[in-house]
Amino acid sequence: MSQANVSPAFAQVRTRIAPSPTGFLHLGTARTALYSWAYARHHGGEFVLRIEDTDVARSTQDSVDQILASMHWLGLGYDEGPVYQMQRLARYHEVAQRLIADGQAYYCYCTPEELEAMREAQRARGEKTRYDGRWRPEPGKVLPPVPAGVKPVVRFKNPLDGDVSWEDLVKGRITINNREIDDLIIMRPADAEAGLDALGVPTYNFAVVVDDWDMRISHVFRGDEHINNTPWQINIFRALGAPLPAFGHIPVILGEDGLKLSKRRGAVSVTAYEENGYLPEAMLNYLARLGWSHGDDELFTREQMVSWFDGSHISKSPAQWDAAKLEWVNAQYIKQAADDRLAALVAAQLARRGLPAPQRLEALCALFKDRCSTTAVLADWLTMYVADVQPSAEDLAAHLSDAVKPALAALADALEGASWDKAGISAAIKSVITAHGLKMPQLAIPVRVLVCGRTQTPSVDAVLALFDKEIVIKRLRSV
């Protein structure tokens, strides 16, 4: 196992995933969770699940439940958590008060109208919009009188000069000048309508620092949309005298249209892929390769990924979502899957459609799984065993000629007395072919159309053997 680059301030590797319960766990967050989990497991460390639920208006219990279900389905077990930010309000208030007492933060009484007027004036001058520091305490500076009835926010007193630099685990050296960022709001006043007390609610950039500090997070993997947040966070860590974790910013996932996948644009929940018949090991395999590689290996086990994932070989460029590639990967795992496991998954797929599971379900899965990219497609195939089929008019016209109908009737008669197994069915088909001077496709395809509702299946004798005899004979006699 390789040695992680851990600051002496940390006893071991500890990573985390911190989704916001304002919607489903989407694919980008799932990939970040996978990388964080694999890195911790590779280095014998710990993985933490944190629920960042301070957006009270938009956070829901349904979203929390979906996040937990997604993590469980993916098999990304966590060693600590879930930790909920809204249960830690007193801690954020304590740290904010410490920063105020140390002169590292201050109260700001600007109203929303004042802030908007400030930004408008800056835009008119062609300047970057930013807080102008009017409530920032400085030696010899006279602050405005405190306005009545205005609840203040708390702002972090960001350094005015110098650079913030870090060695990103993915991007390499990143440097941002402090003049590019302003005094960040770290605490907002409580909203009485939300049922919160007077402690107020921390903003993202403040809460994440306090959490990572308290939870001893040594390595932070997250999407590269957070790069611009990192200088603020590093400055807050330093103001608190807290050890800095290592940061790794992972490029976004682009949809097939070339635009970023997100909760609000084009993304699909992890649980939707479970419902649509994907296997968790296939999803993990695909997500892992969507921005990381180990040589030319396309398919690998969870254990292999843990063995290989040392934080290197993460791409610096955005990854492109490829639904067809995911289907191919899933198809490989379905071929390898145990038939009893597939049977349980297919039974659930059929139940969602209001259909019972057919008898001999494991044998059916064994016969059809090589043709299927998902368990939903496998259920599509097996529906013909538990529900009536409706052959298309085109297939009936193309394959059920008057010349073949007598042979179909003869086959129904022959099957009446045949032993109901592959050998017995094969013998009956061959006898009818010989008697009627046909070739195998001339009879087999019409049989498939009538019995299965489609022109192509695995070997017709194997397919028929798994039907109830009465259903086969009834469908053959339907013309």
ROVO-646411 format. One line per field, with one value per residue (C-alpha): z, y, x. Coordinates in Angstrom, 1 decimal. Last residue first. Example, Ala and Ser with C-alpha at 12.3 -4.5 7.8 and 13.67 -1.06 7.14 Angstrom:
REM residues 2
c3 c(7.1/7.8)
c2 c(-1.1/-4.5)
c1 c(13.7/12.3)
This chain:
REM residues 479
c3 c(-36.5/-32.6/-32.7/-32.1/-29.2/-27.5/-28.0/-26.4/-23.5/-22.8/-22.7/-19.9/-21.2/-20.3/-23.0/-25.7/-25.3/-25.3/-28.5/-30.1/-29.6/-28.3/-29.6/-32.8/-34.6/-31.8/-30.2/-28.2/-29.1/-32.4/-33.8/-32.4/-34.1/-37.3/-37.1/-36.3/-39.2/-42.3/-40.2/-39.9/-43.6/-44.8/-46.7/-44.7/-43.1/-42.6/-40.8/-38.8/-37.6/-36.8/-34.6/-32.7/-32.0/-30.8/-28.4/-26.9/-26.6/-25.0/-22.5/-22.4/-23.7/-26.8/-27.1/-27.5/-29.2/-32.3/-32.6/-32.2/-34.7/-37.2/-36.8/-37.4/-40.4/-41.8/-41.4/-43.3/-46.8/-45.9/-45.0/-41.4/-41.7/-43.4/-42.7/-39.0/-38.5/-40.1/-38.1/-34.9/-32.6/-29.4/-26.6/-23.6/-20.2/-17.9/-20.1/-22.7/-20.0/-19.9/-22.6/-21.2/-17.7/-19.2/-20.6/-17.1/-15.7/-17.9/-21.0/-22.1/-24.7/-22.6/-19.9/-21.8/-21.1/-17.6/-16.6/-17.8/-15.8/-12.7/-13.4/-13.6/-13.0/-14.1/-11.7/-11.5/-13.4/-12.0/-14.0/-10.8/-10.0/-13.2/-12.3/-8.8/-10.2/-12.5/-9.6/-7.7/-10.7/-11.4/-8.0/-8.5/-11.9/-10.6/-12.4/-15.0/-18.1/-16.1/-15.4/-19.0/-19.9/-17.3/-19.0/-22.4/-21.0/-19.4/-22.7/-24.5/-21.9/-22.5/-20.1/-21.1/-18.6/-18.0/-18.2/-15.4/-15.4/-12.2/-12.7/-9.1/-6.0/-4.8/-6.4/-7.4/-4.6/-3.9/-7.6/-7.6/-4.6/-6.3/-9.3/-12.6/-16.2/-18.6/-17.7/-20.2/-17.7/-14.5/-15.3/-13.7/-15.1/-15.9/-15.3/-11.7/-12.7/-15.1/-12.5/-9.8/-12.0/-13.0/-9.4/-8.6/-11.2/-13.6/-14.1/-14.6/-10.9/-9.9/-12.4/-11.0/-7.6/-8.7/-9.7/-13.3/-14.4/-17.4/-15.9/-12.4/-10.5/-12.7/-15.8/-17.5/-21.2/-24.1/-25.3/-24.1/-20.6/-19.2/-16.0/-14.1/-13.4/-10.0/-7.5/-5.0/-1.8/1.0/4.4/6.2/9.9/12.0/13.4/13.2/10.9/8.9/8.3/7.5/4.9/3.4/3.1/1.4/-1.0/-1.7/-2.7/-6.2/-6.7/-5.7/-9.3/-9.6/-8.0/-4.7/-3.1/0.4/2.1/5.8/7.4/11.1/11.8/13.8/11.1/8.2/9.9/10.8/7.3/5.7/7.9/6.9/3.1/3.1/5.1/8.8/10.1/12.9/16.6/17.4/17.2/14.1/13.3/9.6/10.0/12.6/10.1/12.0/11.0/8.4/9.4/7.4/4.9/3.0/3.0/-0.6/-3.1/-6.1/-3.9/-2.0/-5.1/-6.3/-6.8/-7.9/-8.2/-9.5/-10.9/-9.4/-5.9/-5.8/-4.4/-2.7/-3.0/-1.5/-2.5/-0.7/0.2/1.8/4.1/4.6/7.6/7.7/7.7/10.3/9.2/11.0/11.8/11.0/13.3/14.1/12.1/13.8/13.3/10.5/11.4/12.1/10.9/13.0/13.0/10.7/11.4/8.2/8.1/4.8/3.4/-0.3/-0.8/-4.4/-7.9/-10.3/-11.6/-14.8/-13.0/-13.7/-12.5/-9.2/-8.7/-9.3/-6.9/-4.1/-4.8/-4.5/-1.2/0.1/-0.9/0.8/4.0/5.2/8.9/8.9/12.1/12.3/11.7/12.4/15.2/17.7/19.5/16.1/15.1/18.5/18.1/14.7/16.3/19.0/16.6/14.3/17.3/18.5/15.0/14.9/14.6/11.5/10.0/10.1/10.5/8.7/10.0/10.6/9.0/5.7/3.4/-0.3/-1.4/-4.4/-3.1/0.4/-0.8/-3.0/-0.2/2.1/-0.5/-1.2/2.5/2.8/-0.2/1.2/4.5/2.6/2.3/0.3/2.9/5.5/3.3/6.3/5.4/4.5/5.3/6.2/5.4/6.6/5.2/7.2/6.5/5.4/2.5/-0.3/1.8/2.2/-1.5/-2.5/-0.4/-1.6/-5.3/-4.9/-3.1/-5.9/-8.5/-6.6/-6.4/-10.1/-10.7/-8.7/-5.1/-5.3/-4.3/-1.7/0.7/0.2/-0.2/2.0/1.1/3.4/3.6/6.6/6.1/9.4/12.4/10.9/11.8/10.2/6.9/4.9/1.5/1.4/1.5/-1.0/0.0)
c2 c(-18.4/-18.7/-22.4/-21.7/-19.3/-22.0/-24.7/-22.5/-21.4/-25.0/-26.2/-23.8/-21.9/-22.7/-25.4/-22.9/-20.8/-23.8/-25.2/-21.8/-21.2/-17.6/-15.2/-13.2/-12.6/-11.1/-11.7/-14.7/-17.5/-16.2/-14.4/-17.0/-19.9/-17.9/-17.6/-21.2/-22.6/-21.0/-20.6/-24.4/-25.2/-26.6/-29.8/-30.2/-33.6/-32.8/-29.5/-31.1/-33.9/-31.4/-29.3/-32.3/-33.5/-30.1/-30.0/-33.4/-32.4/-29.0/-30.4/-31.0/-34.6/-34.4/-35.5/-32.1/-30.8/-32.8/-31.3/-27.8/-28.5/-29.7/-26.5/-24.5/-26.6/-26.0/-22.2/-22.2/-22.0/-19.5/-17.1/-16.2/-14.6/-11.2/-10.4/-11.5/-9.5/-6.4/-6.6/-6.7/-9.7/-8.9/-11.1/-12.1/-11.8/-14.1/-15.8/-12.9/-10.5/-12.4/-10.4/-7.0/-8.2/-8.7/-5.2/-3.9/-6.0/-4.0/-4.5/-7.8/-10.4/-12.5/-12.5/-14.5/-18.2/-17.8/-15.4/-17.9/-20.7/-18.5/-17.6/-21.2/-20.0/-16.6/-13.6/-11.9/-8.7/-5.3/-3.4/-2.6/-6.3/-7.2/-5.2/-6.6/-10.2/-9.2/-8.1/-11.4/-13.5/-11.6/-12.6/-16.2/-16.2/-15.1/-12.1/-12.4/-11.7/-8.9/-7.4/-7.3/-5.8/-3.0/-2.0/-1.9/0.1/2.6/2.9/3.6/6.3/8.2/11.0/13.1/13.8/17.3/17.6/17.4/13.6/11.7/9.5/9.9/9.7/6.4/4.4/1.1/-1.3/0.3/-0.1/-3.7/-4.4/-2.8/-5.1/-4.1/-3.6/-1.0/-1.5/0.3/1.7/2.5/5.4/8.3/10.8/8.7/5.4/5.4/6.3/3.3/0.8/2.2/2.0/-1.6/-2.6/-1.1/-3.0/-1.1/-2.0/1.2/1.3/1.3/3.9/6.1/5.6/7.5/10.4/11.7/14.9/16.9/20.3/21.4/18.7/19.1/17.7/20.3/20.9/18.9/17.6/14.1/15.5/16.8/15.6/18.3/18.3/17.0/19.5/17.8/19.7/18.6/19.5/22.5/22.3/24.8/28.0/29.6/32.4/29.9/27.7/30.8/31.9/28.4/28.5/31.8/30.7/27.4/28.9/29.7/26.1/24.8/24.5/22.0/19.3/17.8/15.7/16.9/15.1/15.3/15.7/15.9/16.0/19.2/20.9/19.6/20.7/24.2/24.7/23.4/25.6/28.8/28.3/27.1/29.9/29.5/29.9/32.1/31.7/33.5/30.3/28.7/28.0/28.8/31.7/33.3/33.4/33.6/36.0/34.9/33.7/33.5/36.4/36.6/39.8/40.0/37.9/38.9/41.1/38.0/36.8/33.3/30.6/27.0/24.5/21.1/20.5/17.1/16.9/20.7/22.2/25.3/29.1/32.1/35.3/38.5/41.6/42.5/39.5/38.4/39.7/37.1/38.7/38.2/39.3/41.9/42.1/45.6/47.0/50.2/51.1/50.9/54.2/54.1/53.0/55.5/54.1/55.0/51.3/49.2/47.7/46.4/47.9/49.7/46.9/47.4/44.1/43.0/43.7/43.8/47.4/49.0/52.2/51.5/47.9/49.3/51.6/48.8/46.6/49.1/49.9/46.1/45.9/48.9/47.4/44.1/46.0/46.5/45.9/44.0/42.4/41.5/38.7/38.1/40.6/37.8/38.4/38.2/35.0/33.5/34.5/32.8/29.6/29.5/30.2/27.4/25.0/26.0/25.3/21.7/19.8/21.7/20.5/16.8/14.1/10.8/9.8/8.1/5.0/5.3/2.4/3.1/0.0/1.8/0.8/2.0/5.4/5.8/4.9/7.4/10.2/9.3/9.4/12.8/14.0/12.8/14.5/17.8/20.7/23.7/26.3/25.0/25.5/24.5/20.8/19.9/16.1/14.7/11.2/10.3/7.9/6.6/5.6/2.4/4.3/2.5/2.7/6.4/7.0/4.6/6.4/9.9/8.7/7.0/10.0/12.3/9.9/9.9/13.7/14.0/11.3/13.0/12.4/13.7/17.1/19.8/17.4/18.9/16.3/16.2/13.4/12.9/11.9/10.9/9.7/9.3/11.1/14.5/17.5/15.7/16.5/13.4/12.6/9.1/6.1/3.3/0.0)
c1 c(-53.4/-53.7/-52.8/-49.1/-49.9/-52.1/-49.4/-46.7/-48.9/-50.0/-46.4/-45.4/-42.5/-38.8/-38.6/-39.7/-36.6/-34.2/-35.9/-35.7/-32.0/-31.7/-34.2/-34.9/-38.1/-40.2/-43.6/-42.3/-44.8/-46.2/-43.1/-40.7/-42.6/-42.7/-38.9/-38.3/-40.3/-38.6/-35.4/-35.0/-35.5/-38.8/-39.8/-43.1/-42.3/-38.7/-39.4/-42.1/-39.8/-37.0/-39.4/-40.6/-37.0/-35.9/-38.9/-38.0/-34.3/-35.0/-37.5/-41.2/-41.3/-43.4/-47.0/-48.7/-45.5/-46.3/-49.8/-48.6/-45.8/-48.4/-50.4/-47.2/-46.4/-49.9/-49.4/-46.1/-47.4/-50.2/-47.4/-46.6/-43.1/-43.4/-47.1/-46.9/-43.6/-45.1/-48.4/-46.3/-46.6/-48.6/-47.4/-49.6/-47.9/-45.8/-43.3/-43.3/-42.2/-38.8/-37.2/-38.2/-37.1/-33.6/-33.8/-34.6/-31.8/-29.5/-27.3/-28.9/-28.2/-25.8/-28.4/-31.0/-30.4/-28.9/-31.7/-34.3/-32.7/-32.8/-36.5/-37.6/-41.2/-42.0/-42.0/-45.4/-46.2/-47.3/-44.7/-42.7/-43.0/-41.3/-38.2/-38.2/-38.3/-35.5/-33.3/-34.1/-33.4/-30.1/-28.8/-29.9/-28.2/-24.8/-23.4/-20.7/-22.9/-24.5/-21.1/-20.2/-23.6/-23.0/-19.8/-21.4/-24.4/-22.0/-20.2/-23.5/-24.4/-21.2/-20.6/-17.6/-14.9/-13.5/-9.7/-7.1/-7.4/-6.8/-3.7/-2.5/-4.6/-3.3/-6.2/-4.6/-5.3/-8.7/-9.5/-8.5/-10.8/-13.7/-13.2/-11.8/-13.0/-11.4/-7.7/-5.6/-3.2/-5.0/-7.3/-9.2/-11.7/-14.7/-12.9/-14.0/-17.6/-17.7/-16.3/-18.6/-21.6/-20.7/-20.3/-23.6/-25.5/-27.7/-31.4/-33.2/-34.2/-30.5/-29.8/-32.6/-31.0/-27.9/-30.0/-29.9/-28.2/-29.4/-29.3/-30.4/-28.8/-25.7/-24.1/-21.9/-22.5/-21.0/-24.3/-23.4/-23.2/-20.0/-18.5/-16.6/-12.9/-11.7/-10.2/-7.8/-7.1/-4.6/-6.0/-4.6/-4.0/-6.0/-4.5/-7.9/-6.8/-4.9/-8.0/-10.0/-7.4/-7.4/-11.2/-11.2/-8.5/-10.5/-13.8/-12.5/-11.4/-14.8/-16.1/-13.2/-15.4/-14.2/-11.5/-10.4/-7.6/-6.6/-10.1/-9.6/-13.4/-13.2/-11.0/-13.0/-16.2/-15.0/-13.7/-16.9/-19.0/-17.2/-17.2/-20.8/-22.4/-23.1/-26.6/-27.8/-27.2/-30.5/-32.6/-33.9/-37.6/-37.3/-39.7/-37.4/-34.6/-31.3/-28.7/-26.1/-22.6/-19.4/-19.9/-16.7/-14.5/-13.4/-11.5/-9.3/-7.1/-6.1/-4.1/-4.8/-2.1/-2.6/0.2/-0.9/-4.3/-5.1/-3.6/-3.5/-0.3/-1.6/-1.2/-3.0/-1.2/-0.4/-2.5/-5.8/-6.1/-9.7/-11.6/-14.4/-17.8/-20.6/-24.1/-25.9/-29.7/-30.9/-33.6/-31.7/-28.6/-25.2/-23.5/-21.0/-17.4/-14.6/-11.3/-8.2/-7.0/-9.3/-12.6/-14.4/-17.9/-17.4/-15.3/-16.2/-17.9/-17.2/-18.3/-15.3/-15.0/-16.3/-17.2/-20.9/-20.4/-19.0/-21.9/-24.4/-22.5/-22.7/-26.4/-27.0/-25.2/-27.1/-30.4/-29.5/-28.8/-25.3/-24.9/-21.6/-20.3/-16.6/-14.1/-10.4/-10.1/-9.4/-12.8/-14.6/-12.8/-13.6/-17.3/-17.3/-15.8/-18.5/-21.3/-20.1/-20.0/-23.5/-24.9/-23.6/-26.9/-27.7/-24.5/-25.6/-22.9/-23.8/-21.5/-18.2/-16.6/-18.4/-19.4/-19.5/-21.4/-23.0/-26.4/-25.7/-24.4/-27.4/-29.8/-28.1/-28.4/-32.0/-32.9/-31.3/-33.1/-36.5/-35.6/-35.5/-33.1/-34.4/-35.4/-32.9/-29.9/-27.7/-28.1/-24.5/-24.8/-21.4/-20.2/-16.7/-14.1/-11.2/-7.7/-5.9/-4.2/-6.1/-9.3/-9.1/-8.3/-11.1/-13.7/-12.6/-12.6/-16.0/-17.5/-16.2/-17.8/-21.1/-21.0/-20.6/-23.3/-26.1/-27.2/-30.8/-32.0/-31.4/-29.7/-26.3/-23.6/-20.4/-18.1/-15.1/-11.5/-9.4/-5.8/-4.0/-2.6/-2.9/-0.7/2.3/0.7/-0.2/1.3/-0.1/2.3/1.5/0.0)
